[in-house]
C-alpha cells in the first residue's frame, strides 16, 4: 500500500499480522529445533523471534515513545549489533513461554502508543521500520526451516501449481533504454537508507528474458557438466564450488532411477521443470550465464525494465512507477492477485504463471516467486547517508550483490520498484533465482 495513507487502523492490523506470522513460523517446532544447528547463515529461532520484538521495543517504544526498557537484560540478550552471531546459541535465553510473554507485551504497548501519538511522518517511519524488519525476519525464519530440513509451517497450504510441464520458450523482451532516475525520490513516504537518493542514470537499449530461468533450463546446464567445467566459473566461484563439493543446486538430488528431485523443507519431491529455479547463488547464476552465452542484468537495467514506461528509444524523460502494477491495491492493503507473494503458495510456481503480471515491456513475474540476482555489487548511491538504524546497509556495501523483486515468502506490503536486497555471492540458501539478458 502507499503508506502516505497509512492510518492507525491499517498499521495496527499490519503489526498484528506480522506477529501472527512470526508465531506461526515456530508453532510446530520442538525445543531442539528452536535452537537448531550453529551455522553462519541461520540464527537460533528462539533468539530470533525475541530479537524481532526487541527491535520494535528499541525503535518504537524507546526511541519514538521515550519509554524505559521493559527488561533490564534485553540489550544483553537480543541486540544483534552487539551480540556476535556465534554467541547467540550460548545466551541465557528466557523460556519459550516467557519469550512469548515479552513479545506480546511489546506488541500491546506498541498498539497503545499508536492510539496516543500523532501519526506524523516520523512516527510512521519508525513503525514501518519495525514492521518491515519483522517481515524480513519472517522470510529468514523460512530460510532457516528450509536449511535445517524442518517441516513446512502448518499455516501454509499445499502448493496448488503442481503440474510438471516443460518446454517453456523464454523469449527476449526489447527494452529501449534511456535516462531515468535510479533509486528513491526524497518525497517517497518510506524508504530504506540504501535507496537514497534517486539520481540520473542512462541505460543503453538491451534485451531481457521474459521469464526467470526455470528448473528445466538450469537442468540442461547441470547435465551438460556445468558444475565440473572450470571454464564457466570465476576463480572465487570455482574455489567455493570445490569447497562445497556441489555437483548441482544444493537442494537437488538424482534418485536411483536417475530422476531429479528437490527438497522443500523436509520433503523430497520430483523436480518441477516449469518452476523458477531457486536457491541459486550469484556464483551459480554467473556460471549458467557464461555457459549459455548470456549475462545477468545490471541493477539499473533491472529497475528500468521493472519500473519504467518508456515510449521511445533513448527517451530522456522515462517515468517510473513505485508500486508494482502486478500487486493490486485493496482499500487498505495490498492484495496480490498477480504475483506469488505472502506465502500464498508453498514455494515457487511456473515461470509463465500469472500472465496478468506482464509489465509494459512484456516481462512476467518481475515481482514475487524468486528474488533475482543482478550483476551489480551492493554500493551506496550518490548522496547516501545512514538512517537511524545505521548498521542496516553500510557494513554490507562492496561485500554483497544486489537482488531485486521479492520471492514467494516476501510480504507484498514491503515491495516497491526501488527496494534493494543484498547477499554474498556464495549464498545459495536464500530464495533466489535469476533472469538473463542477451549479450
Backbone torsions as a table, in degrees:
resi	resn	phi	psi	omega
1	UNK	NA	162.1	174.4
2	UNK	-82.2	110.1	-171.3
3	UNK	-75.8	-1.1	169.1
4	UNK	-62.5	-24.8	-178.5
5	UNK	-103.0	11.8	-179.1
6	UNK	-62.1	141.2	178.1
7	UNK	-120.2	172.4	175.3
8	UNK	-57.4	-41.0	-177.4
9	UNK	-66.6	-45.2	-177.3
10	UNK	-70.1	-37.4	177.5
11	UNK	-68.2	-40.5	177.4
12	UNK	-60.2	-45.2	-179.9
13	UNK	-62.8	-40.0	-179.5
14	UNK	-67.3	-39.9	178.5
15	UNK	-63.7	-43.0	177.9
16	UNK	-65.7	-38.4	179.5
17	UNK	-65.3	-44.9	-179.8
18	UNK	-62.6	-42.2	-179.1
19	UNK	-68.9	-36.7	176.0
20	UNK	-61.2	-40.7	178.6
21	UNK	-66.4	-41.6	178.4
22	UNK	-58.3	-47.5	-178.2
23	UNK	-66.5	-36.7	179.7
24	UNK	-65.4	-29.2	-176.4
25	UNK	-78.2	-8.4	174.6
26	UNK	-120.7	7.9	-169.6
27	UNK	-62.4	-41.9	-172.5
28	UNK	-107.4	28.9	-179.4
29	UNK	-107.5	143.0	178.9
30	UNK	-86.9	178.0	-175.0
31	UNK	-59.8	-40.2	-179.9
32	UNK	-66.7	-41.8	178.8
33	UNK	-66.5	-34.2	-179.4
34	UNK	-65.8	-20.5	173.7
35	UNK	-97.7	-42.7	173.5
36	UNK	68.7	-175.8	179.0
37	UNK	-79.4	155.8	175.2
38	UNK	-85.6	104.2	-179.9
39	UNK	-131.7	150.4	-179.4
40	UNK	-70.5	-15.2	-174.4
41	UNK	-102.0	-2.9	-179.6
42	UNK	-132.3	163.4	171.7
43	UNK	-114.9	157.6	170.1
44	UNK	-65.3	125.9	-173.6
45	UNK	-62.1	-34.1	179.4
46	UNK	-63.6	-33.1	174.5
47	UNK	-76.1	-41.9	-170.1
48	UNK	-69.2	-36.5	178.8
49	UNK	-67.1	-35.7	176.7
50	UNK	-70.0	-38.1	176.8
51	UNK	-59.2	-40.1	178.9
52	UNK	-60.2	-42.1	177.6
53	UNK	-69.3	-38.9	178.6
54	UNK	-59.9	-36.3	178.3
55	UNK	-62.6	-41.4	174.9
56	UNK	-60.9	-44.8	-179.6
57	UNK	-61.3	-43.6	-176.2
58	UNK	-62.5	-51.1	-170.2
59	UNK	-92.1	-30.0	-179.9
60	UNK	-93.0	-56.1	-175.0
61	UNK	-73.0	-48.9	-176.7
62	UNK	-79.3	-54.4	-172.2
63	UNK	-72.7	-52.0	-179.2
64	UNK	-77.3	-45.1	-173.4
65	UNK	-89.3	-10.4	178.9
66	UNK	67.8	23.6	-177.5
67	UNK	-88.3	152.1	177.2
68	UNK	-74.4	163.6	177.9
69	UNK	-59.0	144.4	177.8
70	UNK	-70.3	-43.8	177.3
71	UNK	-129.9	135.5	-175.2
72	UNK	-65.9	-23.3	-177.0
73	UNK	-90.6	-1.8	-173.9
74	UNK	-60.6	-41.5	-178.5
75	UNK	-61.2	-39.0	-178.0
76	UNK	-75.5	-15.1	-177.4
77	UNK	-103.1	-34.1	-165.3
78	UNK	-125.7	2.9	179.8
79	UNK	-80.6	107.7	-174.8
80	UNK	-69.5	-20.7	179.1
81	UNK	-75.4	-40.7	-175.3
82	UNK	-87.3	-26.6	-175.5
83	UNK	-96.5	118.2	179.4
84	UNK	-63.8	147.3	-175.0
85	UNK	-54.8	-46.0	-175.4
86	UNK	-66.2	-19.4	-177.1
87	UNK	-87.5	-7.3	-172.6
88	UNK	-72.2	-16.6	177.2
89	UNK	-84.7	-13.2	-174.4
90	UNK	-109.3	7.7	-178.7
91	UNK	-75.8	150.4	175.1
92	UNK	-77.5	70.2	-174.1
93	UNK	-68.7	148.6	174.3
94	UNK	-66.4	164.1	176.1
95	UNK	-61.6	163.1	179.7
96	UNK	-60.5	-41.5	179.8
97	UNK	-64.5	-42.3	177.4
98	UNK	-67.0	-31.8	174.8
99	UNK	-63.5	-46.6	178.1
100	UNK	-60.9	-38.9	179.1
101	UNK	-62.9	-44.7	177.3
102	UNK	-61.1	-46.0	-179.2
103	UNK	-60.6	-41.1	-179.7
104	UNK	-69.0	-37.7	178.7
105	UNK	-64.2	-42.7	176.2
106	UNK	-58.4	-47.5	-178.1
107	UNK	-61.7	-46.4	-177.6
108	UNK	-64.7	-41.3	176.4
109	UNK	-63.5	-37.4	-180.0
110	UNK	-64.5	-43.9	178.7
111	UNK	-66.0	-38.4	178.1
112	UNK	-65.2	-43.4	178.2
113	UNK	-61.3	-38.6	-179.0
114	UNK	-61.0	-31.8	180.0
115	UNK	-78.9	-13.9	-174.5
116	UNK	-102.6	-31.2	-171.8
117	UNK	-89.6	166.0	170.9
118	UNK	-77.2	126.4	-177.6
119	UNK	-84.1	70.5	179.5
120	UNK	-90.1	-175.3	-175.5
121	UNK	-62.5	-39.3	-179.8
122	UNK	-64.8	-44.0	179.3
123	UNK	-62.7	-43.6	177.8
124	UNK	-59.8	-41.1	-177.7
125	UNK	-57.5	-50.1	-175.2
126	UNK	-71.2	-36.2	175.0
127	UNK	-64.1	-43.1	-179.3
128	UNK	-70.5	-36.3	176.8
129	UNK	-58.1	-46.6	-179.9
130	UNK	-69.1	-40.6	178.7
131	UNK	-60.9	-50.2	-177.5
132	UNK	-67.7	-33.2	175.5
133	UNK	-60.7	-43.4	178.2
134	UNK	-66.8	-39.1	176.0
135	UNK	-58.1	-42.4	179.3
136	UNK	-64.8	-38.9	177.1
137	UNK	-68.3	-33.5	174.5
138	UNK	-56.4	-42.5	176.9
139	UNK	-66.0	-37.4	176.8
140	UNK	-65.3	-36.1	177.1
141	UNK	-59.4	-40.9	179.0
142	UNK	-67.8	-36.9	174.3
143	UNK	-60.7	-41.3	178.8
144	UNK	-63.0	-44.4	-179.9
145	UNK	-63.3	-37.2	177.0
146	UNK	-69.7	-47.8	-178.4
147	UNK	-57.4	-43.2	-174.3
148	UNK	-94.3	8.9	177.3
149	UNK	56.8	40.8	173.4
150	UNK	-79.9	159.6	178.3
151	UNK	-65.5	158.1	178.9
152	UNK	-63.9	150.7	177.8
153	UNK	-60.7	146.6	-177.2
154	UNK	-62.8	-31.7	-171.9
155	UNK	-78.5	-13.6	-178.1
156	UNK	-86.2	123.9	177.7
157	UNK	-74.0	163.3	177.0
158	UNK	-62.8	145.6	178.6
159	UNK	-61.1	129.5	-176.9
160	UNK	-89.7	-3.8	-177.0
161	UNK	-110.6	72.7	-171.7
162	UNK	-98.3	-4.8	-177.5
163	UNK	-62.8	144.0	-174.9
164	UNK	-110.0	53.2	-177.4
165	UNK	-77.0	163.9	-176.4
166	UNK	-138.6	-171.4	175.9
167	UNK	62.2	41.9	172.2
168	UNK	-81.5	125.6	179.0
169	UNK	-88.6	121.5	-176.4
170	UNK	-101.6	90.1	-177.2
171	UNK	-81.2	163.8	178.5
172	UNK	-92.7	141.8	174.1
173	UNK	-102.9	131.6	-178.4
174	UNK	-84.0	123.6	179.7
175	UNK	-108.9	121.5	-171.9
176	UNK	-69.7	-20.7	-178.6
177	UNK	74.8	-177.9	-178.6
178	UNK	136.2	-168.2	-178.6
179	UNK	-96.6	138.0	174.3
180	UNK	-152.2	175.5	-178.7
181	UNK	-99.3	106.5	179.0
182	UNK	-82.8	127.6	179.4
183	UNK	105.3	-172.8	-173.9
184	UNK	-95.5	143.0	176.7
185	UNK	-81.2	159.4	-176.4
186	UNK	-68.9	-19.6	179.7
187	UNK	-95.3	4.6	176.4
188	UNK	-65.4	142.2	-170.6
189	UNK	-68.6	-44.5	176.4
190	UNK	-140.2	132.3	174.6
191	UNK	-141.5	162.1	168.1
192	UNK	-91.0	155.0	-171.1
193	UNK	-61.3	-29.1	-178.3
194	UNK	-72.8	-4.9	175.7
195	UNK	-90.0	-3.7	-178.4
196	UNK	-87.5	135.6	-13.9
197	UNK	-119.5	165.9	176.9
198	UNK	-58.3	134.3	-178.0
199	UNK	-144.4	148.3	-177.0
200	UNK	-63.0	129.0	-179.7
201	UNK	-136.7	135.4	177.2
202	UNK	-102.9	131.3	176.6
203	UNK	-117.3	123.1	176.5
204	UNK	-70.4	154.6	176.4
205	UNK	-54.0	141.3	-179.7
206	UNK	-152.8	168.7	178.8
207	UNK	-120.2	128.4	-178.5
208	UNK	-125.5	146.9	-176.6
209	UNK	-64.3	143.3	177.0
210	UNK	-61.7	-39.3	-176.5
211	UNK	-118.4	160.0	167.5
212	UNK	-71.5	163.5	-179.4
213	UNK	-66.6	133.7	179.5
214	UNK	-100.1	174.2	-177.5
215	UNK	-61.9	-36.1	-178.6
216	UNK	-62.3	-46.3	-178.5
217	UNK	-71.3	-35.7	177.8
218	UNK	-69.7	-33.7	177.6
219	UNK	-62.4	-33.7	176.5
220	UNK	-59.6	-40.5	177.3
221	UNK	-64.3	-44.3	179.5
222	UNK	-61.3	-49.0	-174.8
223	UNK	-75.7	-14.0	172.8
224	UNK	-84.2	5.2	179.2
225	UNK	83.7	22.3	-176.1
226	UNK	-58.4	-29.8	-179.0
227	UNK	-84.8	-5.3	-180.0
228	UNK	-107.5	-5.7	-173.4
229	UNK	-110.1	110.3	-174.0
230	UNK	-62.2	-23.1	-175.3
231	UNK	-60.1	-24.9	-177.1
232	UNK	-88.3	-5.6	-171.1
233	UNK	-118.9	141.2	172.6
234	UNK	-68.8	162.5	178.5
235	UNK	-54.6	-43.5	179.9
236	UNK	-66.3	-40.3	180.0
237	UNK	-66.7	-41.3	-179.7
238	UNK	-65.3	-39.3	176.6
239	UNK	-62.1	-45.0	177.8
240	UNK	-60.2	-43.8	-177.9
241	UNK	-61.9	-41.9	-179.9
242	UNK	-69.0	-38.5	178.9
243	UNK	-65.1	-37.7	-178.8
244	UNK	-82.9	-14.6	-179.6
245	UNK	56.2	43.0	-179.5
246	UNK	-89.6	137.6	173.5
247	UNK	-116.0	-1.0	-175.9
248	UNK	-173.1	174.9	178.1
249	UNK	-53.8	150.9	-167.2
250	UNK	-59.4	-32.2	-176.7
251	UNK	-104.7	18.8	176.5
252	UNK	-100.8	155.5	168.3
253	UNK	-157.0	157.5	176.5
254	UNK	-109.6	129.3	-177.2
255	UNK	-84.5	-177.3	-175.9
256	UNK	-65.1	-19.1	176.1
257	UNK	-92.4	9.7	179.2
258	UNK	64.4	29.0	174.4
259	UNK	-100.4	137.9	-177.2
260	UNK	-84.5	137.9	176.9
261	UNK	-128.5	160.7	178.1
262	UNK	-133.1	140.7	177.9
263	UNK	-90.1	124.2	172.8
264	UNK	-115.4	107.9	-171.1
265	UNK	59.4	-116.0	-176.7
266	UNK	-104.2	15.4	-172.2
267	UNK	-126.3	128.5	175.6
268	UNK	-90.5	132.0	179.3
269	UNK	-141.3	160.7	-179.2
270	UNK	-57.1	141.8	179.6
271	UNK	-65.9	124.8	178.3
272	UNK	-85.8	109.3	-171.5
273	UNK	-63.2	-33.6	-175.0
274	UNK	-80.8	-14.6	-176.1
275	UNK	-75.5	153.7	176.5
276	UNK	-60.8	133.4	174.4
277	UNK	-66.1	139.2	-172.2
278	UNK	-137.0	163.3	-177.4
279	UNK	59.3	48.7	178.9
280	UNK	-112.6	130.8	177.4
281	UNK	-77.7	165.8	174.9
282	UNK	-61.9	-38.2	176.8
283	UNK	-57.7	-46.1	-178.9
284	UNK	-67.3	-40.0	178.3
285	UNK	-61.4	-42.0	178.9
286	UNK	-65.8	-38.9	179.7
287	UNK	-65.6	-42.3	176.7
288	UNK	-59.5	-42.9	-179.4
289	UNK	-61.7	-43.0	-179.6
290	UNK	-65.0	-40.9	177.9
291	UNK	-62.3	-39.3	-174.9
292	UNK	-93.8	5.5	-177.9
293	UNK	56.6	45.6	177.5
294	UNK	-127.0	-172.0	176.3
295	UNK	-152.2	161.2	172.4
296	UNK	-78.8	148.8	173.6
297	UNK	-70.7	151.5	169.3
298	UNK	-71.7	165.3	177.4
299	UNK	-59.7	-42.0	-179.9
300	UNK	-64.6	-41.1	177.7
301	UNK	-62.7	-42.4	-179.4
302	UNK	-61.5	-46.8	-178.7
303	UNK	-66.2	-38.4	177.5
304	UNK	-60.7	-47.9	-178.4
305	UNK	-64.5	-33.3	-175.9
306	UNK	-84.0	-27.1	-166.5
307	UNK	-121.1	-20.9	-170.8
308	UNK	-89.9	156.7	177.6
309	UNK	-119.7	62.1	-178.0
310	UNK	-68.0	137.9	179.9
311	UNK	-115.3	-12.9	178.3
312	UNK	-151.9	158.7	-176.4
313	UNK	-60.9	132.9	175.4
314	UNK	54.9	36.4	176.8
315	UNK	-60.6	145.4	177.7
316	UNK	-102.1	10.9	178.8
317	UNK	-137.5	59.0	178.8
318	UNK	-80.8	115.8	176.9
319	UNK	-76.1	153.8	-174.7
320	UNK	-131.1	134.1	172.9
321	UNK	-84.7	154.0	179.4
322	UNK	-102.9	-43.3	-179.5
323	UNK	-100.6	125.3	-174.9
324	UNK	-56.0	133.2	-179.1
325	UNK	-69.2	-20.8	179.3
326	UNK	-74.8	-8.6	177.6
327	UNK	-110.0	105.9	-172.7
328	UNK	-75.1	145.0	177.7
329	UNK	-87.6	126.2	168.8
330	UNK	-88.0	-171.6	-178.7
331	UNK	-64.7	-40.9	-176.3
332	UNK	-122.7	-15.3	-171.3
333	UNK	-152.0	161.5	176.0
334	UNK	-63.4	139.9	170.1
335	UNK	-123.4	107.9	-170.1
336	UNK	-87.5	81.8	179.5
337	UNK	-73.6	-29.1	-168.6
338	UNK	-123.2	33.0	179.8
339	UNK	-156.8	148.7	178.1
340	UNK	-90.0	89.0	-176.6
341	UNK	-136.5	174.3	171.3
342	UNK	60.7	23.8	-178.2
343	UNK	60.2	29.4	178.2
344	UNK	-64.6	-25.9	173.5
345	UNK	-117.0	164.7	176.1
346	UNK	-67.0	-30.2	-177.8
347	UNK	-161.7	-141.0	-178.2
348	UNK	-71.5	162.4	171.6
349	UNK	-124.5	176.3	179.1
350	UNK	-62.1	145.2	-176.7
351	UNK	-67.2	-20.1	179.1
352	UNK	-99.9	9.1	171.3
353	UNK	-70.2	168.7	176.4
354	UNK	58.6	57.0	179.2
355	UNK	-58.2	-26.4	-180.0
356	UNK	-68.5	-11.6	-179.8
357	UNK	-83.4	-5.0	179.1
358	UNK	-54.6	129.9	-179.9
359	UNK	-92.5	-169.3	-174.3
360	UNK	-60.7	-26.2	179.6
361	UNK	-94.7	-4.7	179.8
362	UNK	93.8	5.5	178.0
363	UNK	-76.9	136.2	-175.4
364	UNK	-108.9	142.8	175.4
365	UNK	52.5	47.4	173.3
366	UNK	-73.8	-11.8	175.8
367	UNK	-124.5	130.1	-178.3
368	UNK	91.5	177.7	-178.9
369	UNK	73.7	-75.9	175.0
370	UNK	-138.7	144.3	167.1
371	UNK	-59.8	145.2	-177.2
372	UNK	-114.9	122.1	176.8
373	UNK	-64.9	143.8	166.5
374	UNK	-111.9	169.9	178.3
375	UNK	-78.5	-8.8	-168.8
376	UNK	-84.0	139.9	169.0
377	UNK	-74.5	149.9	179.2
378	UNK	-77.7	109.1	-177.4
379	UNK	-130.7	157.0	176.6
380	UNK	-70.6	145.6	172.5
381	UNK	-78.6	160.8	174.2
382	UNK	-57.7	130.9	-179.4
383	UNK	90.7	4.6	180.0
384	UNK	-60.1	140.1	166.2
385	UNK	-147.3	142.4	-178.6
386	UNK	-67.9	146.8	175.1
387	UNK	-88.6	-165.2	-175.1
388	UNK	-55.4	-44.2	177.7
389	UNK	-83.6	83.4	-166.7
390	UNK	-66.8	-22.1	-176.1
391	UNK	-92.4	7.7	-175.5
392	UNK	-65.8	-46.2	-173.4
393	UNK	-116.3	-44.6	-165.7
394	UNK	-53.5	-41.2	-178.5
395	UNK	-67.4	-17.8	-175.7
396	UNK	-100.1	-4.3	176.3
397	UNK	-60.0	137.4	179.0
398	UNK	69.5	-4.7	-178.0
399	UNK	-104.6	-11.6	-172.2
400	UNK	-135.1	172.7	178.0
401	UNK	-114.1	153.8	-175.0
402	UNK	-89.0	134.5	170.2
403	UNK	-118.5	155.1	-178.9
404	UNK	-135.9	157.4	161.9
405	UNK	98.9	-17.6	-179.8
406	UNK	83.8	162.9	-179.0
407	UNK	-131.6	-178.5	-174.8
408	UNK	-60.9	-29.4	176.8
409	UNK	-86.4	-8.0	-175.0
410	UNK	-66.9	137.3	178.0
411	UNK	-77.1	130.5	-175.8
412	UNK	-62.8	-26.3	-176.7
413	UNK	-67.7	-17.1	-177.6
414	UNK	-89.9	-17.1	-168.5
415	UNK	-80.2	131.2	168.8
416	UNK	-139.5	162.6	-177.6
417	UNK	-69.7	-14.1	-179.9
418	UNK	-96.9	-3.8	-175.5
419	UNK	-66.8	131.8	180.0
420	UNK	-114.2	130.0	170.6
421	UNK	-111.0	160.9	-174.0
422	UNK	-157.0	132.4	177.7
423	UNK	-144.0	162.0	175.3
424	UNK	-65.1	152.9	-176.7
425	UNK	-62.0	-19.4	-177.6
426	UNK	-91.4	-3.9	-171.8
427	UNK	-77.3	109.2	177.0
428	UNK	-114.7	16.4	178.2
429	UNK	-97.3	-15.3	-177.9
430	UNK	-87.5	166.5	-174.4
431	UNK	-82.2	67.4	-172.0
432	UNK	-119.4	138.9	169.9
433	UNK	-134.6	-147.9	-178.5
434	UNK	-170.4	158.7	166.4
435	UNK	-123.3	159.9	-170.6
436	UNK	-117.1	164.4	175.5
437	UNK	-119.4	153.9	173.3
438	UNK	-71.3	146.8	175.9
439	UNK	-84.2	NA	NA
